[in-house]
Each structure stands twice: as structure tokens, then as C-alpha cells.
Amino acid sequence: MKRLGIFTIIILFLLPVKADEGMWLPYLLQLLNEKDMKAKGMKLSAEDIYSVNQVSLKDAIVLFGGGCTGNIVSDKGLLLTNHHCGYGSIQSQSSLEHDYLTNGFWAMNKEQELPIPGLTVTLLVYMKDVTKEVLINVCPDFMNEQQREMAIDESMRKIITEVTKGTHYTAVIKPIYGGNQYILIVNEVFKDIRLVGAPPSNIGKFGGDTDNWMWPRHTGDFSVFRIYADKDNKPASYAKDNIPYTPKKHLTISLKGVEKDDFTFVFGYPGSTQQFLTSWGVDLVQNHINPIAIDLRTQRLDIIKRYMDMDPLIRIQYAAKSAGIANGWKKWIGENKGLKRLDVISKKQALEAEFIRWIQEDKTRNDRYKGLLPALENFYQQYTPIHTSAAYFRESVAAIELLNFAMSFTRLIDESEQNPDMSEETLNTLRQRFIQIAKGFFKNYNAKVDKELFVVLMKKYYAQVDKSELPEEFKALDKKYKGDFSKMADDIYGGSVFVNQEKLISFLEKYKPSQYKTLQKDLAYRLVYPLRIQYSAEIYPKLIQMQLTLDSLERVWIAALMEMQPNKIFYPDANMTMRLTYGKVKGYFPADGVAYLPYTTIEGIMQKENPDIYDYVVEDKLKQLYKNKDYGKYANANGEMPVAFIATNHTTGGNSGSPILNAEGHLLGLNFDRCWEGTMSDIQYDPDQCRNISVDIRFVLFIIDKFAGAKHLVDEMTLVN
């Protein structure tokens, strides 16, 4: 417990931060950031932003689904997030007859709003440091890492049970600073969320994958939802008589816009950063994992795009899939370029050399830490090969849809084998469950696309993986086909019951437990099952065990760094907890002789227009509004229609949909991306290149009002000049 005390002192008595880097815990703003934020232009108090005693801005910020941020913008639960955050929901309601992805969707009254099954919105009730309570039974001198984790898990279960008892709240405890501290997060989860509006994709996704991660940007990346609650304003599952949620707080929207050097801050749920990586950790990312993912995803995207360009149904089926694949692919390309440009490995090595000098200056420190860096280096020598194998599996075998689908029938096979005399009621329940799984799968599946992906990905996997890691069943199949994956694909996709929707559903409707061997002997299942079992039994357990070792080493490494640099403010890595980051509206210089302004206008949309390229098609109505300069009250002082802007706020995945706010706390826009040159910011922030990209709220309102004719939604909102 001594070390905990030292750590706490380090956190509490630090000097003000000077850079725009950092993802700060809102409940610590008053202690760590308020003074600096006010010096940079903020006019709010920390209590205005986050408070458990009064209504504050945090009451208008939500976790949207499981991986984005949203903003409540009316007293009737109206919510704004990104178009790409709502993409899956929009797709789920789309068909060839009602193609909301292509054409957009606007509910002109509440009766037209579309329920989205499974979509949730989470509101933060409060956050609290519970480090002492979590670590109360941890004895470092007598516990290994696994025992430590078990003690921590038990303590966390007790804390969560206690704080949620007698409430409708949920709670989670998350480690920060590598497990040196623990934060309790108490939430309220709403389950009735309805789609209200979405622009057509050539607005909400304008520029497509070509412009993704890039600046200048002209994307109207927003969608509109509404939170519903029961008659008592409490979370409830979907019901027709649920009513719009009345929030404690909704954001006020600024029509003033932004100017260069304006103070801004972003509030949201960033997903993951890795600022404390050692040089060996950066090497693993930069020289091993990223190149594997980039290579395999390049090939996947080429195949999918070719089919999407040929067939409008495939375009709908694979739109969200393609976007998901491309998002990481392009990010990792930019990340690697940034890591190399900044020579981050060398910077980490210099820090490690400084650490060695520091511990050697003091015998106590040397005795405590002298083995730390050698242990980390030795660890990564063992970790890199197994992590590489896992990466190849994830990006090849696990990326083939048919194999994943076939593997999902393992439960049906197991239950049939173990319970051949199950009741008709139990059997019928099983039948219906897997029929629904099948219907959901085939809705967005094309066998021609998947077959071509199979050949390319399996060839790559077989060529790169250590043959000793392959199961005997796979070796037998390989012997049969002599490495000809095209022939293997012909047999699988030509004969597997899992490829044909009608054949499979007909089989399931009449299914008997004795027929499980038919599924078991299916060639697709025979291929994937041993590969999955091998991964689950050999590779994944090693990763988990090694991760425990890494967690232990990194926990000491982070604590040691903080001890070495007592005057530096360290922010915790992002972990999908509410954070605040702040900076200024600012352009940048991406390359020699190139300068980027900090904002774009509708003029750029028209300049990019290309009717022959889907990503750059411009709606006729938008062109007419532009021609007439019919921007209403949403134009800037120069009569221009703003579209997007950039600032120095430190963001990452999960910040999509986050509000970007001005000094008064008014909504300026929705964060939706980062500049490509700064995507290494998850590991190394660069103030010269790191910029977050936001759609200007005035463009959002303009599209809702002037383009969609849904002014009733704008009328719900609170606007200020």
C-alpha cells in the first residue's frame, strides 16, 4: 500500500499542463486542468462541465451503442451523433425498396421514428476513484499476477453489487494507469432508441473511403436519433407507449461558428490509446502487426469494391462491412507513416536510456527497477511471434464470413450430441434460434464475394503461418487439395449447406438431433472447426497469459515513469470512459510547401463533385441550394456555408460523435475523424500534425432544415448567436 500512497501524491501535486495533448478525467478537471483551460480561453468552471451535485454538461453526453459518443440536443431526448456511428442502424432499416443509406431518412413526426433493436444509449451518473477498495486484498509480495487479478475481480464485484443495489443503474470499474488506479463508473442505460433522421450517403459519407482520415474534408457526418423512456422517465425496453426522454441537460447550439485560434473542447468516450508503450511495444505495432493487417485488408477491400461497383444489392449488403474494414486499414497506414516520421522507436529508446541513468543514480531505485527493462525486452521477444500468428488468424481465417457462420453452429451440434432425446419443445426452440441466425446472416451475405475472399485469405494464411501450428485435420485437407485453395473453395462453396439459404433453412425446419453429423461433416465446418479449436486452445490462451505478464510489467513501468518525472502531468490512456480534451482551432502543414486552412465550405463539395465516382456524387437539391446561396441563418459572416473544421483536440476512436464545444460550452460541431498525418496520436501526440475533424453544426442544421425539410427538428433545439 506504500506504493499506492506515493502514486496518489504524484497525481495530486503536479504542475499545469501546457500542450493540447491529453484525455482528461472530467471529475479531476478542477484539480488538474481548470486553471490551464481558463488561461486558454474557457469561460466555464469545472463544475459547469462535470458535477455530481448539480446539472452539468456531462448530463448531455452519452455513450452511443458500444463505441461512439452522442449528444442530447433537445428537452425531448433528441440526439446527434455521426452518420458512420448510426450506419449500422440505418443499414438495418434499409432494403432495395427503402434504401435509407443511399436516399436518407427523415421522420416528419414521432410516429415515423424507427425503433432500432439492440441499440443502447448510456448516460454517466458519476465517476469515483475506488483504488483503495479494489486493492484492499492485494498483497504484492505474496501474489502472482493471476492471483492479483482474482482478488481484484472479487473486490470489484462487491463494490458494483453495493452501489447498484436497489437502483436501475449499472456499474463498471475500469483500471487506469496500467492498473495503478481504479475508477468506478455508474451508468444509466436506455434501451429504446429510435432513428429520426439521416442524410443520404453522398452527404453523410461524402468522399467515402477516399477522404476518410483526410483533410480538407466536406462530409456531413451526422445522424439523428431519439431516446425513449417509460412514463416515469426511466430506461425501458421498446414499447409503443414509451415517451421521449426528458434529459437533465441538453446542449445549446451556437450559430456563431469558429475562428482561427478559438478555444474548443471535446467531451466523449475515447476508446483506446497506448502512450506508455516501450520501444519494443512500438516495434511490435509498427513493424509486425500493422503491416499484416494493411496487407490483408488491402486485398479484401479490392475484392469487395469490385463487386460493390458491379451490383447495387452487394453495395448495400457490404457497405458497412467495407467501411469497417477500410477504417482500420487506412488508419494503420497513416499511423505507421507518423510513427516513422517522428522516429518514435528512437524516442522511446532515449526515454529508456534516461530511465536507466536515473535508477543508477540511487541504490534503492536501482535495486527496485534494474530488472524491469530487461524483463520487458525479453517478454517482447517471446510475445511478438505469438502476436503475429494471432494477427494472421484474425485478418484471414476469422475474416471469412462462411467459416464464421459455420462455426456458429457448434452449439447446435454439441447440444444435439449431448441430448439426443431432447423434448420437442427444446428442439423447436433450437430450430427457431438457428433459423433466425441464418436469416440475419444471409441478409448481408454474397457467396461469390466470400468465395473469392476465401481463396486469397487462406492462401496467405497458409503461406505465412508456422506449419507446426496447423491442426492435423487441416493438414489432411491440404494434402487432399495439394495447396489448391481455388479447388477447395469450389468444393466448399459448391456443396456446403451453409452457403445456400433455402437449403439450410429447409434443413433446420426439419432438423432432428440425430442429424448433427450432417453439419459436423460439412466441408466448411470440417475446415474451420479445427482451426478455431487450435486458435482457442493454443494461441489465444498464450496471448491471455502473456497479457497478464505484460500488464504486470507495464504497471510497474508506468509507476516508475511517474516517479522519475514528478513534474509531468500524466493522463490515463483512453479506455472507453468519459474524457475531456481541449485545444484550439488551427490549421497545419502536412508537407513541404503545403498549408491547410482550419475550415472548409460548401464550395469544396462542388469542386470535388464527380458524377462518375460514387463517393463524389452531389445531390441535385444540394446543388440548387448552393446555386441560390439559400443557406438561411446558417451561413457565416461572409455568406459562406461552412462544412467542417479542425482543431488541436486530442481524440481517438470512440470520440466519433463527440460534441466539440466553445468557451461557453455551446455546441460547435460533431467530431468525426482525425487528420491522416496525425493518426499515430494513439501512441505519440504531435502538436504540429494532430488535428481532430468536426462537421460544423451549422452545416448539420442547414441539411436538416433546408435540404431535408425537417425544420421541426431544428425547432426542438436551443440555438444561440
TORKEMAR-993006 format. One line per field, with one value per residue (C-alpha): x, y, z; residue number from 0. Coordinates in steps of 0.5 Angstrom, whole numbers, plus 2048, in hexadecimal, padded with zeros to 3 digits. Layout:
xx = c(X,...)
yy = c(Y,...)
zz = c(Z,...)
num = c(NUM,...)
end
This chain:
xx = c(800,806,807,7FF,801,807,803,7FD,802,805,7FE,7FB,801,803,805,800,800,802,801,7FA,7FB,7F7,7F1,7EF,7EA,7E4,7E4,7EB,7EB,7EA,7F1,7F5,7F2,7ED,7F3,7F6,7EF,7ED,7F4,7F3,7EC,7E7,7E1,7DE,7E0,7E2,7DB,7D8,7DB,7DA,7D7,7D3,7D0,7CC,7CA,7D1,7D3,7D4,7CD,7CC,7D2,7D0,7D4,7D0,7D0,7D6,7DB,7D9,7D7,7D1,7CE,7C7,7C5,7BD,7B9,7B5,7BB,7BE,7C5,7CA,7D0,7D4,7D1,7D6,7D4,7CD,7CF,7CD,7C7,7C5,7C7,7C3,7BD,7BF,7BD,7BC,7B5,7B7,7BF,7C0,7C7,7C7,7C1,7C1,7BB,7B7,7B2,7AD,7A9,7AB,7A6,7AB,7B1,7B4,7B6,7BD,7BD,7C3,7C6,7C7,7C9,7CD,7CD,7D2,7CF,7D6,7DD,7E1,7E8,7E8,7EF,7F0,7E9,7EB,7F2,7F1,7F2,7F8,7FF,804,809,805,801,803,7FF,7F9,7F8,7F8,7F3,7EF,7EF,7ED,7E8,7E5,7E5,7E2,7DC,7DB,7DB,7D7,7D2,7D1,7D1,7CB,7C7,7C0,7C1,7C0,7C8,7CD,7D4,7DB,7E2,7E8,7EF,7F4,7FB,7FC,7F8,7FC,7F5,7ED,7E7,7E0,7DB,7D4,7CF,7C8,7C7,7C1,7BF,7B9,7BD,7BA,7BC,7BA,7BE,7C4,7C6,7C8,7CE,7D1,7D0,7D2,7D7,7D9,7E0,7E0,7E6,7EA,7E9,7E9,7EE,7F0,7F0,7ED,7E6,7DF,7DB,7D4,7D6,7D0,7C9,7C3,7C0,7BC,7BC,7B5,7B4,7AE,7A8,7AD,7B3,7B7,7BA,7B6,7B6,7B2,7AA,7A6,7A3,7AA,7AB,7B1,7B6,7B7,7BE,7C1,7C5,7C5,7CB,7CA,7CC,7D0,7CF,7D5,7DA,7E1,7E7,7EF,7F1,7EB,7EB,7E7,7E6,7E3,7DF,7DE,7E0,7E7,7E9,7F0,7F7,7FE,802,806,809,810,815,813,80C,80C,810,80B,806,80A,80E,809,802,800,804,800,7F9,7FB,7FD,7F7,7F2,7F4,7F3,7EC,7EA,7EC,7E8,7E1,7E2,7E2,7DB,7D8,7D9,7D6,7D0,7CB,7C9,7D0,7D1,7CC,7CE,7D5,7D5,7D6,7DB,7DF,7DF,7E1,7E7,7E9,7E9,7EF,7F3,7F3,7F5,7FA,7FE,7FE,800,806,808,807,80B,811,811,811,816,812,816,81C,819,816,81D,820,81B,81D,824,822,81F,825,829,824,824,82B,82C,828,82A,822,820,825,823,81C,81C,822,81F,819,81B,81F,819,814,819,81A,812,811,816,811,80B,80C,80C,805,802,804,801,7FA,7FA,7FB,7F5,7F1,7F2,7F1,7ED,7E9,7E7,7E4,7DC,7DA,7DF,7DD,7D6,7D7,7DB,7D5,7D1,7D6,7D1,7CB,7D0,7D2,7CB,7C9,7CE,7CE,7C6,7C3,7BD,7BB,7B4,7B0,7B0,7B7,7B9,7B4,7B7,7BE,7BB,7B8,7BE,7C3,7BE,7BE,7C5,7C5,7C0,7C5,7CB,7C8,7C5,7CC,7D0,7D2,7D5,7D9,7DD,7DE,7E1,7E6,7E8,7E9,7EE,7F2,7F2,7F3,7F9,7FC,7FB,7FE,804,805,803,808,806,807,801,7FD,7F8,7F8,7F1,7F4,7FA,7F6,7F1,7F8,7FA,7F4,7F4,7FB,7FB,7F6,7F1,7ED,7EB,7EA,7E6,7E2,7E0,7DE,7DA,7D7,7D5,7D5,7CE,7D0,7D0,7C9,7C4,7BE,7C1,7C4,7BD,7B9,7BE,7BE,7B6,7B6,7BC,7BD,7C3,7C5,7C7,7CC,7D1,7CF,7D1,7D7,7DA,7D8,7DF,7DE,7DD,7E3,7E8,7E6,7E5,7EC,7EF,7EA,7EC,7F3,7F3,7EF,7F3,7FA,7FA,7F5,7F7,7FE,7FC,7F8,7FD,803,7FE,7FE,805,805,800,805,80B,807,804,80B,80E,808,809,811,810,80C,811,816,812,80F,80D,80A,802,800,7FA,7F7,7F6,7F0,7EB,7E4,7E3,7E1,7E6,7E7,7ED,7EE,7F2,7F1,7EE,7F4,7F7,7FD,803,802,808,80D,80A,803,7FF,7F8,7F3,7EF,7E8,7E4,7DE,7D8,7DD,7E1,7DC,7DA,7E2,7E2,7DC,7DD,7D6,7DB,7DD,7D8,7DC,7DB,7D4,7D1,7C9,7C5,7C2,7C8,7CB,7C5,7C5,7CD,7CB,7C6,7CA,7C4,7C7,7C3,7C5,7CB,7D0,7D6,7D7,7DA,7D4,7D7,7D4,7D9,7DA,7E0,7E6,7EC,7EF,7F4,7F0,7F3,7EE,7ED,7E8,7E2,7E3,7DE,7D8,7DB,7D9,7DE,7DC,7DE,7E1,7DA,7D8,7D4,7D4,7D8,7D8,7D9,7E0,7E0,7E7,7EF,7F4,7F8,7FE,7FD,7FA,800,7FD,7FA,802,805,802,805,802,804,800,7FB,7F4,7ED,7E8,7E1,7DB,7D8,7D2,7CF,7D0,7CC,7C7,7C7,7C6,7C0,7BD,7BE,7C0,7BB,7B6,7B6,7B6,7B1,7B8,7BB,7B6,7B7,7BE,7C0,7C4,7C8,7CC)
yy = c(800,805,805,807,80D,80F,80E,813,818,818,819,81E,823,824,82B,82D,82A,82E,82A,829,821,81D,81A,81C,819,81E,81D,81F,826,82A,827,827,82B,830,836,834,833,83A,83D,83B,83E,839,83D,838,835,82D,82D,82F,829,824,823,81E,824,828,827,828,827,81F,81E,820,81B,814,80D,80B,804,801,805,80C,813,816,81D,81F,825,826,825,81F,81B,81D,81A,81C,817,815,812,80D,80C,80B,807,800,802,806,800,7FB,7FF,7FF,7FB,7FC,7FF,803,805,80A,809,80C,810,812,812,817,816,81C,81A,816,810,80F,80F,808,803,800,7F9,7F8,800,803,80A,80A,810,811,812,813,811,810,80D,807,805,803,7FF,7FB,7FA,7F8,7F1,7F1,7EF,7F0,7EC,7E6,7E6,7E4,7E8,7E4,7E3,7EB,7EB,7E6,7EB,7F1,7EE,7EC,7F3,7F6,7F1,7F3,7FA,7FA,7F6,7FB,801,7FF,7FB,7FE,802,801,803,7FF,800,7FE,7FF,801,801,807,808,801,7FE,803,806,804,808,807,809,809,809,809,805,807,801,804,809,80B,80D,814,817,815,819,815,811,816,81C,817,814,819,817,810,80C,810,816,812,815,81A,822,826,823,824,81F,820,81A,81A,816,818,813,814,811,80E,80C,80A,80E,80F,812,80B,807,801,7FC,7FE,7FF,803,808,80A,811,816,816,81D,81E,821,826,827,82A,831,832,838,83B,840,83A,83A,83F,83D,83C,83C,837,831,82B,824,81F,818,811,80F,808,806,80A,807,80D,808,803,802,802,7FA,7FB,801,7FC,7F7,7FB,7FF,7F9,7F3,7F4,7FA,7F7,7F1,7F4,7F9,7F4,7EF,7F5,7F8,7F1,7F1,7F8,7F7,7F1,7F4,7FA,7F7,7F3,7F9,7FD,7F8,7F6,7FB,7F6,7F4,7FB,7FB,7F5,7F6,7FE,7FE,7F8,7FB,802,7FE,7FA,801,805,801,800,807,809,804,806,80D,80B,808,80E,812,80D,80D,815,816,810,80E,808,80C,811,80B,808,80F,80F,808,80A,810,80B,807,80D,80F,809,808,80F,80C,805,804,805,801,7FB,7FC,7FD,7FB,7F4,7F8,7FA,7F3,7F0,7F4,7F3,7EB,7EB,7EE,7E9,7E4,7E8,7EA,7E3,7E1,7E8,7E8,7E1,7E4,7E9,7E5,7E1,7E7,7EA,7E4,7DE,7E2,7E7,7E1,7E2,7DB,7D8,7DC,7DB,7D3,7D3,7D7,7D0,7CD,7CE,7CA,7C4,7C4,7C4,7BF,7BA,7BB,7BB,7B6,7B5,7BD,7BF,7C1,7C8,7C9,7C6,7CB,7D1,7CF,7CE,7D5,7D8,7D6,7D8,7DF,7DF,7DC,7E2,7E7,7E4,7E4,7EB,7EE,7E8,7E6,7E0,7E2,7E7,7E3,7DD,7E2,7E5,7DD,7DC,7E2,7E2,7DA,7DA,7E0,7DD,7D6,7D9,7DD,7D9,7D4,7CD,7CB,7CF,7CC,7C6,7BF,7C0,7C6,7C2,7BD,7C1,7C5,7BE,7BD,7C3,7C4,7CB,7CD,7D1,7D3,7CC,7CC,7D2,7CE,7C8,7CC,7D2,7CD,7C8,7CB,7CB,7D2,7D5,7D4,7D8,7D4,7CD,7CF,7D2,7CC,7C7,7CB,7CB,7C3,7C2,7BC,7BB,7B5,7BA,7BE,7B9,7BC,7C3,7C0,7BD,7C3,7C5,7CD,7CA,7C5,7CA,7D0,7CC,7C9,7D0,7D3,7CE,7CF,7D6,7D6,7D0,7D2,7D9,7DD,7DA,7DC,7E3,7E4,7E1,7E5,7EB,7EA,7EB,7F1,7F4,7F3,7F6,7FC,7FD,7FE,802,807,808,808,80E,812,811,813,819,81C,823,820,81F,818,817,810,80C,80C,806,808,80C,813,818,81F,822,829,82E,833,834,833,831,82D,82C,825,825,82A,830,82D,831,82F,834,832,832,830,833,830,833,82D,828,82B,82B,823,822,81C,818,812,811,80F,812,819,819,81F,81F,824,827,829,82C,830,833,834,838,83C,83D,83B,83A,83D,83F,83A,83E,841,848,848,845,83E,838,834,82D,82A,82D,82A,82C,829,825,81E,819,812,80C,80D,814,814,818,81B,823,828,82E,835,839,83A,833,833,82E,830,829,822,81F,819,818,81A,81C,816,819,819,812,810,814,80E,80D,813,81A,81F,826,828,823,820,823,821,822,824,825,82C,82C,832,82D,828,82D,82F,828,826,82D,82F,828,823,828,825,82C,829,826,82D,830,82B,82D,833,838,83E,843)
zz = c(800,801,7F9,7F8,7FD,7F9,7F3,7F5,7F7,7F1,7ED,7F2,7F2,7EB,7E7,7E2,7DB,7D5,7CF,7CC,7CD,7D2,7D3,7DA,7DF,7E0,7E7,7E8,7E4,7EA,7ED,7E6,7E0,7E2,7E3,7DC,7D9,7DB,7D9,7D2,7D2,7D5,7D9,7DD,7E3,7E4,7E8,7E2,7DE,7E3,7E9,7EE,7F2,7EC,7E5,7E0,7D9,7DB,7DB,7D4,7D1,7D0,7CE,7C8,7C7,7C9,7C5,7C4,7C7,7C6,7C9,7CB,7C8,7CA,7D0,7CC,7CC,7C5,7C4,7BF,7BD,7B7,7B1,7B1,7B8,7B6,7B0,7B2,7B5,7AE,7AA,7AF,7AD,7A5,79F,798,799,79E,79D,7A3,7A2,79B,79C,7A3,7A8,7AC,7B1,7B0,7B6,7BC,7BA,7B4,7B8,7B7,7BD,7BD,7C0,7C5,7C4,7CB,7CE,7D4,7D9,7DE,7E5,7E9,7E9,7EF,7F1,7F4,7F4,7FC,7FC,7F6,7F8,7FF,7FF,7FA,7FD,7F8,7FC,7FC,7F6,7EF,7E9,7E8,7F0,7F0,7EA,7EE,7F5,7F1,7ED,7F3,7F6,7F0,7F0,7F8,7F6,7F0,7F4,7F9,7F5,7F0,7F6,7F6,7EF,7E8,7E7,7E4,7E6,7E4,7E7,7E2,7E3,7E1,7E1,7E0,7E6,7EB,7EC,7EB,7E9,7EB,7E5,7E7,7E1,7DF,7D8,7D4,7CF,7CB,7C6,7BF,7B8,7B7,7B1,7AD,7A7,7A0,7A0,79B,7A0,7A7,7A4,79E,79C,79E,7A0,79B,7A0,7A6,7AB,7A7,7A7,7A3,7A5,7A2,7A6,7A9,7AE,7B3,7B4,7B9,7BE,7C4,7CB,7CD,7D5,7D9,7DC,7E2,7DD,7DF,7DA,7D7,7D1,7CB,7CC,7C7,7CD,7CF,7CF,7CD,7D3,7D7,7D8,7DE,7D9,7D1,7CD,7CB,7C4,7C1,7BB,7BB,7B9,7BA,7B8,7B8,7BF,7C2,7C9,7C8,7CC,7CA,7CF,7CE,7CE,7CB,7CA,7CB,7CB,7CC,7CE,7D3,7CE,7CF,7C9,7C8,7C8,7C3,7BE,7BF,7BD,7B7,7B4,7B5,7B7,7B3,7AC,7AD,7AD,7A8,7A3,7A4,7A5,79E,79B,79E,79C,795,794,798,794,78D,78F,792,78C,788,78C,790,794,796,797,79D,7A0,7A0,7A1,7A9,7A8,7A3,7A7,7AE,7AA,7A7,7AD,7B1,7AA,7A9,7B0,7B1,7AA,7AD,7B4,7B1,7AD,7B3,7B8,7B3,7B1,7B9,7BA,7C0,7C1,7C2,7C6,7CB,7CB,7CD,7D3,7D5,7D5,7D9,7DE,7DF,7E0,7E5,7E9,7E9,7ED,7F3,7F6,7F9,7F2,7EE,7F3,7F1,7EA,7E7,7E4,7E1,7DA,7D9,7DB,7D6,7D1,7D2,7D2,7CB,7C8,7CA,7C9,7C2,7BF,7C2,7C1,7BA,7B9,7BC,7B7,7B1,7B4,7B6,7AF,7AB,7AD,7B2,7AC,7A8,7A9,7A7,7AC,7B2,7B0,7B0,7B7,7BA,7B9,7BE,7C4,7C0,7BE,7C6,7C9,7C3,7C5,7CD,7CD,7C7,7CB,7CC,7CC,7C6,7CA,7CB,7C4,7C1,7C5,7C2,7BB,7BB,7BE,7B9,7B3,7B6,7B6,7AF,7AC,7AF,7AC,7A5,7A5,7A4,7A1,79A,799,792,796,79C,798,795,79B,79E,798,79A,7A1,7A2,79D,7A1,7A8,7A6,7A3,7A9,7AF,7B2,7AF,7B6,7B9,7B4,7B6,7B4,7B0,7AC,7AA,7A8,7A4,7A1,79F,79B,797,797,799,793,797,791,790,798,797,791,795,79C,798,794,799,7A0,7A3,7A6,79F,79D,7A1,79E,79F,7A6,7A9,7A6,7A9,7B0,7B0,7B0,7B4,7B9,7BE,7BA,7B4,7B8,7B4,7AD,7B0,7B3,7AD,7A8,7A5,7A7,7AE,7AE,7AC,7B1,7B7,7B8,7B6,7BB,7C0,7BF,7C0,7C6,7C9,7C7,7C5,7C9,7D0,7CF,7CD,7D3,7D8,7D5,7D5,7DD,7DD,7D8,7DD,7E3,7E0,7DD,7E3,7E7,7E0,7E1,7E8,7E7,7E2,7E6,7EC,7E7,7E4,7EA,7E7,7E1,7E1,7DE,7DB,7DB,7D5,7D2,7D4,7D2,7D8,7D7,7D6,7D4,7CF,7CE,7C9,7C3,7BC,7B8,7B1,7B0,7AB,7A8,7A4,7A1,79D,79F,7A4,7A7,7A9,7AF,7AC,7A5,7A2,79D,798,799,798,791,78F,791,78D,788,786,783,78A,78F,795,792,78F,792,793,78E,793,797,790,790,797,795,78F,792,798,79C,7A3,7A7,7AE,7AE,7A9,7AD,7AD,7A6,7A3,7A2,7A4,7A9,7A9,7AD,7B1,7B5,7BC,7C0,7C5,7C6,7C4,7C2,7C0,7C5,7C4,7BE,7BF,7C5,7C6,7C4,7C9,7C9,7CF,7D1,7D1,7CB,7C5,7BF,7BB,7BC,7BC,7B7,7B5,7B5,7B0,7AD,7AF,7B6,7B7,7BB,7C0,7C4,7C5,7C4,7C4,7BF,7C1,7B9,7B6,7BA,7B9,7BA,7B5,7B6,7B2,7B3,7B7,7B2,7AC,7B0,7B2,7AA,7A8,7AD,7AB,7A4,7A1,7A5,7A6,7AD,7B1,7B6,7B9,7B9,7BD,7C2,7C3,7C7,7C2,7C4,7C0)
num = c(0,1,2,3,4,5,6,7,8,9,10,11,12,13,14,15,16,17,18,19,20,21,22,23,24,25,26,27,28,29,30,31,32,33,34,35,36,37,38,39,40,41,42,43,44,45,46,47,48,49,50,51,52,53,54,55,56,57,58,59,60,61,62,63,64,65,66,67,68,69,70,71,72,73,74,75,76,77,78,79,80,81,82,83,84,85,86,87,88,89,90,91,92,93,94,95,96,97,98,99,100,101,102,103,104,105,106,107,108,109,110,111,112,113,114,115,116,117,118,119,120,121,122,123,124,125,126,127,128,129,130,131,132,133,134,135,136,137,138,139,140,141,142,143,144,145,146,147,148,149,150,151,152,153,154,155,156,157,158,159,160,161,162,163,164,165,166,167,168,169,170,171,172,173,174,175,176,177,178,179,180,181,182,183,184,185,186,187,188,189,190,191,192,193,194,195,196,197,198,199,200,201,202,203,204,205,206,207,208,209,210,211,212,213,214,215,216,217,218,219,220,221,222,223,224,225,226,227,228,229,230,231,232,233,234,235,236,237,238,239,240,241,242,243,244,245,246,247,248,249,250,251,252,253,254,255,256,257,258,259,260,261,262,263,264,265,266,267,268,269,270,271,272,273,274,275,276,277,278,279,280,281,282,283,284,285,286,287,288,289,290,291,292,293,294,295,296,297,298,299,300,301,302,303,304,305,306,307,308,309,310,311,312,313,314,315,316,317,318,319,320,321,322,323,324,325,326,327,328,329,330,331,332,333,334,335,336,337,338,339,340,341,342,343,344,345,346,347,348,349,350,351,352,353,354,355,356,357,358,359,360,361,362,363,364,365,366,367,368,369,370,371,372,373,374,375,376,377,378,379,380,381,382,383,384,385,386,387,388,389,390,391,392,393,394,395,396,397,398,399,400,401,402,403,404,405,406,407,408,409,410,411,412,413,414,415,416,417,418,419,420,421,422,423,424,425,426,427,428,429,430,431,432,433,434,435,436,437,438,439,440,441,442,443,444,445,446,447,448,449,450,451,452,453,454,455,456,457,458,459,460,461,462,463,464,465,466,467,468,469,470,471,472,473,474,475,476,477,478,479,480,481,482,483,484,485,486,487,488,489,490,491,492,493,494,495,496,497,498,499,500,501,502,503,504,505,506,507,508,509,510,511,512,513,514,515,516,517,518,519,520,521,522,523,524,525,526,527,528,529,530,531,532,533,534,535,536,537,538,539,540,541,542,543,544,545,546,547,548,549,550,551,552,553,554,555,556,557,558,559,560,561,562,563,564,565,566,567,568,569,570,571,572,573,574,575,576,577,578,579,580,581,582,583,584,585,586,587,588,589,590,591,592,593,594,595,596,597,598,599,600,601,602,603,604,605,606,607,608,609,610,611,612,613,614,615,616,617,618,619,620,621,622,623,624,625,626,627,628,629,630,631,632,633,634,635,636,637,638,639,640,641,642,643,644,645,646,647,648,649,650,651,652,653,654,655,656,657,658,659,660,661,662,663,664,665,666,667,668,669,670,671,672,673,674,675,676,677,678,679,680,681,682,683,684,685,686,687,688,689,690,691,692,693,694,695,696,697,698,699,700,701,702,703,704,705,706,707,708,709,710,711,712,713,714,715,716,717,718,719,720)
end
